[in-house]
Amino acid sequence: MNRVTLSWPVTLLPLTLVTLPMYALLAAQETLPVGRTPADQARNAALLEGYDYTKYPSGITGYTGQDRQQVVFERRAPAMRVRVGERGNYKAGLTQLPDGKLVLATCRNNQDADPTKNRFLIHVYESADQGLSWAEINQTPLFGKEPSLTALSNGTLVMAAQKGYFGPGTKYKEAINMARSRDGGKTWERYELAGADYPRNMIADPEGGVFFVRAWKSAWTSAGEGSPHLQLCRSQDGKTWQFSEGRVDWDYAAFGEVSAIRLRDGRLLAALRRQIPQTAGEGFEDTVLTTSSDGGQHWSQPQVIVNTAEVHVYLTELEDDRLLATYSTYHLPYGAYAIVSHDGGKTWDRDHPIRLAASADLYVGWPVTLQLPDRSLITSYALTAYLNQPPDKTATEVVRWRLP
């Protein structure tokens, strides 16, 4: 089995390069070498030239940054896939309560004709049969997008989400939406947490608390507003929080959407979505992985974990000690994918990605994977299912599957 070893450092360019005019970056970014050999890179350059990235949303052409000197051998395996709720549902958080029920929180754009009222609303579903059927139990008071959902040991649900309104007067760069529920998601208590970055997931402590890792200050903003370090946010009740800083061994600030996991050996791993230096647009983002052995006070130099235009990484430690990274592809074929590590995250089998779902367009992703008591896996994700049937083009689905 060929695996990619994370033994090379992330190449970091001076931050001033990231602040160059957008058109200059878009014009230059496919001059970056793509391919395993100089000959592959030359052939890819010929195939990738001529794109005007300003003509594509976020610079995503479908071929952005990809090595086209490859063929793919696919192997199919049975799975169980179901739709959650109605058309128009989008990215979702997923968790399991102590009683075994699954709870899913998904965002939906209300498509209001008045742009000052057009916002994402979060709806909550539950499943009592391990994800084979779903019933909506409530709409939360949150206007939110890209939620994460975590169940504490006492059954309290804690949710974080990006602000779901981006029009005049919004403060989505100053605070994120938070909520908690003590009755399985039927009713919610809403509040805000200062800071622009929102977590991909939270980590429930066995003793009852919860914590998450996120970008310190404001990620994805102009130079000087961010920080190259991480912020640890801890709570005993899902309502009041204490904060500390984790120092990362790099000098780079444009990252966010952190997925963190605490392994059985006590180490913390964090996957960080970053803008590749000297580029612009989501088509030229990837994900890097960093580790901490002291509870998050210090973090190692980040290493690349996935390819260009592969984001939304969610980390899951399996019962057999393998690690799973579930992610979204912003290149063809669009969809939700997963790769496996057999050595605690040091190497990843990027040559054998698992395609969990295909999407008709780039509006896809935010996958979350949980392992169920029978050792099967369940992954929630969003996809474009109705490409030419607006306005509700997207859908939320889950798939039950197993690793070989």
C-alpha positions as CSV (number, residue, x, y, z in Angstrom):
1,M,0.0,0.0,0.0
2,N,1.4,3.4,-1.0
3,R,1.0,6.0,1.7
4,V,2.0,9.7,1.8
5,T,4.3,10.4,4.7
6,L,3.9,13.8,6.4
7,S,7.6,14.4,6.6
8,W,7.9,17.7,4.7
9,P,7.3,21.1,6.2
10,V,4.6,23.4,5.0
11,T,6.2,26.0,2.7
12,L,5.3,29.4,4.2
13,L,5.8,32.5,2.2
14,P,5.9,36.0,3.7
15,L,2.4,37.1,4.7
16,T,2.6,40.2,2.5
17,L,2.2,37.9,-0.5
18,V,-1.2,36.9,0.7
19,T,-2.4,40.5,0.6
20,L,-1.6,41.1,-3.1
21,P,-4.5,42.1,-5.3
22,M,-6.8,39.2,-6.0
23,Y,-6.4,39.4,-9.8
24,A,-2.6,39.1,-9.5
25,L,-2.9,36.0,-7.4
26,L,-5.5,34.4,-9.6
27,A,-3.4,35.0,-12.7
28,A,-0.4,33.3,-11.2
29,Q,-1.5,30.4,-9.1
30,E,-1.5,27.7,-11.7
31,T,2.2,28.3,-12.2
32,L,2.7,26.4,-9.0
33,P,4.1,22.9,-9.8
34,V,1.4,20.2,-10.0
35,G,2.5,16.6,-10.4
36,R,5.0,14.1,-9.0
37,T,7.7,14.5,-11.5
38,P,9.0,17.4,-13.7
39,A,7.5,15.6,-16.8
40,D,4.1,15.3,-15.0
41,Q,4.3,18.9,-14.0
42,A,5.0,20.0,-17.6
43,R,2.0,18.0,-19.0
44,N,-0.3,19.4,-16.2
45,A,0.8,22.9,-17.0
46,A,-0.3,22.5,-20.6
47,L,-3.7,21.0,-19.5
48,L,-4.3,23.7,-16.8
49,E,-3.2,26.8,-18.7
50,G,-5.7,29.3,-20.0
51,Y,-8.1,29.3,-17.1
52,D,-9.4,32.8,-16.1
53,Y,-10.1,32.1,-12.4
54,T,-12.1,35.2,-12.0
55,K,-14.8,33.5,-14.1
56,Y,-15.3,30.7,-11.6
57,P,-16.8,31.0,-8.0
58,S,-13.8,31.2,-5.6
59,G,-11.4,30.2,-8.4
60,I,-12.9,26.6,-8.4
61,T,-12.7,25.3,-12.0
62,G,-13.1,21.7,-11.1
63,Y,-9.5,21.0,-12.1
64,T,-7.9,23.6,-9.8
65,G,-4.5,22.4,-8.6
66,Q,-5.1,18.8,-9.6
67,D,-2.6,16.3,-10.9
68,R,-4.2,15.0,-14.1
69,Q,-1.5,12.5,-14.9
70,Q,-3.3,9.8,-13.1
71,V,-6.1,7.2,-13.5
72,V,-8.3,5.9,-10.7
73,F,-9.2,2.3,-10.0
74,E,-12.5,2.2,-8.1
75,R,-13.9,-0.6,-5.9
76,R,-17.5,-0.5,-4.8
77,A,-18.9,-1.7,-1.5
78,P,-22.5,-1.8,-0.1
79,A,-23.8,1.1,2.0
80,M,-27.1,2.5,3.3
81,R,-27.9,6.1,2.2
82,V,-30.9,8.2,3.2
83,R,-32.0,11.8,2.8
84,V,-32.5,13.9,6.0
85,G,-35.4,16.3,5.7
86,E,-36.5,18.2,2.7
87,R,-34.7,19.7,-0.3
88,G,-32.8,22.9,0.7
89,N,-31.1,21.5,3.8
90,Y,-27.3,21.9,3.6
91,K,-24.3,21.5,5.9
92,A,-24.9,19.6,9.2
93,G,-23.5,18.7,12.5
94,L,-24.0,15.2,13.9
95,T,-23.7,13.6,17.3
96,Q,-25.0,10.7,19.4
97,L,-26.7,11.0,22.8
98,P,-25.9,8.7,25.7
99,D,-29.2,6.8,25.1
100,G,-28.1,6.0,21.5
101,K,-30.2,8.4,19.6
102,L,-28.5,10.3,16.8
103,V,-29.2,14.1,16.5
104,L,-28.4,16.1,13.4
105,A,-28.5,19.9,13.1
106,T,-28.6,21.2,9.5
107,C,-28.8,24.7,8.1
108,R,-31.2,25.9,5.4
109,N,-31.4,29.2,3.6
110,N,-34.9,30.7,3.9
111,Q,-34.5,32.3,0.4
112,D,-36.3,35.5,1.5
113,A,-36.9,38.0,-1.3
114,D,-35.8,40.8,1.1
115,P,-31.9,40.5,1.3
116,T,-31.9,41.9,4.8
117,K,-34.0,38.9,5.9
118,N,-32.3,36.3,3.8
119,R,-30.4,34.0,6.3
120,F,-29.6,30.5,7.2
121,L,-31.9,28.8,9.8
122,I,-30.8,25.7,11.7
123,H,-33.2,22.7,11.9
124,V,-32.8,19.7,14.2
125,Y,-33.6,16.0,13.4
126,E,-33.3,12.8,15.4
127,S,-33.0,9.2,14.5
128,A,-33.7,6.2,16.9
129,D,-32.6,3.6,14.4
130,Q,-29.0,4.4,13.8
131,G,-29.6,6.8,11.0
132,L,-32.0,4.8,8.8
133,S,-34.9,7.3,9.3
134,W,-35.1,10.8,10.6
135,A,-37.8,13.0,12.1
136,E,-37.5,16.8,12.5
137,I,-38.0,17.8,16.1
138,N,-37.5,21.5,16.1
139,Q,-36.1,24.6,14.4
140,T,-33.6,26.3,16.7
141,P,-33.6,30.0,17.4
142,L,-30.2,30.2,15.7
143,F,-29.5,31.9,12.4
144,G,-26.5,29.9,11.6
145,K,-24.4,28.2,8.9
146,E,-21.9,25.2,9.2
147,P,-23.0,24.0,12.6
148,S,-21.1,21.6,14.9
149,L,-23.0,19.5,17.4
150,T,-21.7,17.7,20.5
151,A,-23.4,15.6,23.2
152,L,-22.0,15.9,26.7
153,S,-21.9,12.8,29.0
154,N,-25.0,14.1,30.8
155,G,-26.9,14.4,27.5
156,T,-26.7,18.2,27.1
157,L,-26.2,19.2,23.5
158,V,-23.9,22.0,22.6
159,M,-23.9,23.7,19.2
160,A,-21.7,26.2,17.5
161,A,-22.3,27.8,14.2
162,Q,-21.1,30.6,11.9
163,K,-23.5,33.6,11.9
164,G,-26.1,32.8,9.3
165,Y,-26.7,36.4,8.1
166,F,-24.2,38.3,6.0
167,G,-26.1,41.4,5.0
168,P,-26.0,45.0,6.4
169,G,-25.3,45.3,10.1
170,T,-24.0,41.7,10.5
171,K,-21.3,41.0,13.1
172,Y,-20.3,37.6,11.8
173,K,-16.6,38.5,12.1
174,E,-17.0,39.5,15.8
175,A,-18.9,36.5,17.3
176,I,-20.2,33.1,16.6
177,N,-23.6,31.6,17.5
178,M,-23.8,29.2,20.3
179,A,-26.6,27.2,21.8
180,R,-27.3,24.4,24.2
181,S,-30.2,22.0,24.7
182,R,-31.0,19.9,27.8
183,D,-33.9,17.9,26.3
184,G,-32.4,16.2,23.3
185,G,-32.6,19.1,20.9
186,K,-36.3,20.1,21.3
187,T,-35.6,23.5,22.9
188,W,-32.5,25.6,22.8
189,E,-30.8,28.3,24.9
190,R,-29.0,30.7,22.6
191,Y,-26.0,32.9,23.2
192,E,-22.9,34.3,21.4
193,L,-19.2,33.7,21.8
194,A,-16.8,36.4,20.9
195,G,-14.4,35.6,18.0
196,A,-14.9,34.9,14.3
197,D,-13.7,31.4,13.9
198,Y,-16.1,28.5,14.6
199,P,-15.0,24.9,15.3
200,R,-15.6,21.9,13.0
201,N,-16.3,19.9,16.2
202,M,-16.0,19.9,20.0
203,I,-14.5,17.3,22.3
204,A,-16.6,16.0,25.2
205,D,-14.7,15.2,28.4
206,P,-15.6,12.0,30.1
207,E,-16.1,14.0,33.4
208,G,-18.8,16.1,31.8
209,G,-17.1,19.1,30.2
210,V,-16.4,20.1,26.7
211,F,-13.7,21.9,24.8
212,F,-12.8,22.9,21.3
213,V,-9.9,24.4,19.4
214,R,-10.2,27.3,16.9
215,A,-8.1,29.9,15.2
216,W,-7.1,32.7,17.6
217,K,-8.8,36.1,16.9
218,S,-10.1,36.4,13.3
219,A,-9.1,34.0,10.6
220,W,-9.6,34.7,6.9
221,T,-9.3,38.4,7.4
222,S,-6.7,40.9,6.3
223,A,-3.1,40.8,7.5
224,G,-2.6,41.8,11.1
225,E,-6.1,40.8,12.3
226,G,-5.3,37.1,12.8
227,S,-2.8,35.1,14.8
228,P,-0.7,32.1,13.9
229,H,-1.7,30.4,17.1
230,L,-4.7,28.4,18.4
231,Q,-7.2,29.2,21.1
232,L,-8.5,26.5,23.4
233,C,-12.0,27.0,24.7
234,R,-13.2,25.0,27.7
235,S,-16.6,24.7,29.4
236,Q,-18.1,22.6,32.1
237,D,-21.7,23.4,31.3
238,G,-21.7,24.3,27.6
239,K,-22.5,27.9,28.5
240,T,-19.6,29.6,30.3
241,W,-16.1,29.3,28.8
242,Q,-12.5,29.7,29.8
243,F,-9.8,30.4,27.2
244,S,-6.1,29.7,26.7
245,E,-3.6,30.0,23.9
246,G,-1.8,27.2,22.2
247,R,1.4,28.2,20.5
248,V,1.9,26.7,17.0
249,D,5.4,26.3,15.5
250,W,4.8,28.5,12.4
251,D,4.2,32.1,11.4
252,Y,1.0,32.1,9.5
253,A,-2.5,33.4,10.2
254,A,-4.9,32.6,7.4
255,F,-6.5,29.4,8.7
256,G,-9.7,28.3,10.4
257,E,-12.4,25.6,10.6
258,V,-10.3,23.6,13.1
259,S,-11.2,19.9,13.7
260,A,-9.5,18.6,16.8
261,I,-9.4,15.2,18.3
262,R,-7.9,13.7,21.5
263,L,-6.4,10.3,20.9
264,R,-6.4,7.5,23.4
265,D,-2.7,8.0,24.0
266,G,-3.5,11.6,25.2
267,R,-2.2,13.5,22.2
268,L,-4.3,16.2,20.6
269,L,-4.5,16.4,16.8
270,A,-5.9,19.5,15.0
271,A,-6.6,19.8,11.3
272,L,-6.5,23.4,10.0
273,R,-8.0,24.7,6.8
274,R,-5.6,27.1,5.2
275,Q,-5.2,29.4,2.2
276,I,-2.1,28.2,0.3
277,P,0.5,31.0,0.3
278,Q,0.6,33.2,-2.8
279,T,-2.9,32.1,-3.9
280,A,-6.5,33.3,-3.6
281,G,-9.8,31.5,-3.7
282,E,-11.2,28.4,-2.1
283,G,-9.9,26.3,-5.1
284,F,-6.4,26.9,-3.7
285,E,-7.0,25.9,-0.1
286,D,-5.9,22.7,1.6
287,T,-5.7,21.3,5.1
288,V,-2.7,20.8,7.4
289,L,-2.3,18.7,10.6
290,T,-0.6,19.7,13.8
291,T,-0.2,17.7,17.1
292,S,0.2,18.6,20.8
293,S,1.5,16.3,23.6
294,D,0.9,18.8,26.5
295,G,-2.8,19.4,26.4
296,G,-2.7,22.1,23.7
297,Q,-0.2,24.5,25.1
298,H,2.3,23.8,22.2
299,W,1.6,22.5,18.7
300,S,4.0,21.0,16.2
301,Q,4.8,22.5,12.8
302,P,1.8,21.7,10.6
303,Q,2.1,19.2,7.8
304,V,-0.1,18.9,4.7
305,I,-2.7,16.1,5.1
306,V,-4.8,16.3,1.9
307,N,-4.5,17.6,-1.7
308,T,-5.2,21.1,-3.0
309,A,-9.0,22.0,-2.9
310,E,-9.7,19.4,-0.2
311,V,-11.2,21.0,2.9
312,H,-13.7,20.5,5.8
313,V,-11.5,17.8,7.3
314,Y,-13.2,15.9,10.3
315,L,-11.0,13.6,12.3
316,T,-12.4,10.3,13.9
317,E,-10.4,7.8,15.9
318,L,-11.8,4.3,15.3
319,E,-11.9,1.4,17.8
320,D,-9.1,-0.5,16.0
321,D,-6.9,2.6,16.5
322,R,-7.0,3.7,12.8
323,L,-7.6,7.4,12.2
324,L,-10.2,8.5,9.6
325,A,-10.1,11.9,8.0
326,T,-13.4,12.8,6.3
327,Y,-13.3,15.8,3.9
328,S,-14.9,17.6,1.0
329,T,-13.4,18.0,-2.5
330,Y,-13.6,21.4,-4.2
331,H,-12.3,19.8,-7.4
332,L,-13.8,17.1,-9.7
333,P,-15.3,14.8,-8.8
334,Y,-17.1,17.0,-6.2
335,G,-18.1,15.1,-3.1
336,A,-17.4,13.8,0.4
337,Y,-14.3,11.6,0.8
338,A,-12.3,9.9,3.5
339,I,-8.7,8.7,3.9
340,V,-7.1,6.5,6.6
341,S,-4.0,6.6,8.8
342,H,-2.6,3.4,10.4
343,D,0.0,5.1,12.5
344,G,-1.7,7.8,14.5
345,G,-1.7,10.5,11.8
346,K,1.9,10.4,10.8
347,T,1.1,9.0,7.3
348,W,-2.1,9.0,5.3
349,D,-3.2,6.8,2.4
350,R,-3.9,9.6,-0.1
351,D,-3.6,7.2,-3.0
352,H,-6.7,5.3,-2.0
353,P,-9.4,7.9,-1.1
354,I,-12.9,6.6,-0.3
355,R,-15.6,8.3,-2.1
356,L,-18.6,8.5,0.2
357,A,-20.8,10.7,-1.9
358,A,-20.8,12.5,-5.2
359,S,-22.2,16.0,-5.8
360,A,-23.3,17.7,-9.0
361,D,-21.5,21.0,-8.1
362,L,-19.1,22.6,-5.7
363,Y,-21.7,23.3,-3.0
364,V,-20.9,20.2,-1.0
365,G,-19.4,19.0,2.2
366,W,-19.0,19.6,5.9
367,P,-18.9,15.8,6.4
368,V,-19.0,14.4,9.9
369,T,-18.2,10.7,10.6
370,L,-19.1,8.8,13.8
371,Q,-18.5,5.2,14.7
372,L,-21.6,3.3,15.9
373,P,-21.6,0.5,18.5
374,D,-21.5,-2.2,15.9
375,R,-18.3,-0.6,14.5
376,S,-20.1,0.6,11.3
377,L,-19.6,4.3,10.4
378,I,-22.2,6.9,9.7
379,T,-21.3,10.1,7.7
380,S,-23.5,13.1,7.3
381,Y,-22.8,15.5,4.5
382,A,-24.3,18.1,2.1
383,L,-24.4,17.9,-1.7
384,T,-25.8,19.6,-4.7
385,A,-28.5,17.1,-5.7
386,Y,-30.6,19.3,-8.1
387,L,-28.2,21.2,-10.3
388,N,-30.7,22.8,-12.6
389,Q,-33.7,23.0,-10.3
390,P,-33.4,26.2,-8.2
391,P,-33.8,27.5,-5.7
392,D,-33.4,24.4,-3.4
393,K,-30.5,22.7,-5.1
394,T,-28.9,21.2,-2.0
395,A,-29.7,18.3,0.3
396,T,-28.5,16.8,3.5
397,E,-27.9,13.0,3.6
398,V,-26.3,10.3,5.7
399,V,-24.6,7.1,4.6
400,R,-23.9,4.0,6.8
401,W,-20.8,2.2,5.7
402,R,-17.9,0.0,6.8
403,L,-14.1,0.1,6.3
404,P,-12.5,-3.1,5.0
